[in-house]
């Protein structure tokens, strides 16, 4: 997911930012429900809904399964066993390539008033 750099190449600000970012991810709890970060994107955004539509069918089904399971766990005030939590290695950006393309196309359509 993230590129590992030698610690000497980080400034103090970068180290603090990385530590805060890691803490925020752990504190949000989505990994404890088996979700990936991009599962949290709001589907009402036109770019996101188009990107989801463009995902391969298998990835769409997996995304929907993760979301349904997380809703079920949330309603039960439960979480997955620790061995089933989403790891950093599993928390890949599966939607970003489609999202960038969809947003670029929507921006171009807006410029052409289509």
Protein Blocks (a to p, Z undefined) as FASTA:
>chain_A
ZZcddfklpcfklmmmmmmmmmmmmmnommmnopafklmpcfklmklmmmmmmpcfklmm
mmmmmmmmmmmmmmnopacdfklpccfklmccfklmmmmmmmmmmmmmmmnoZZ
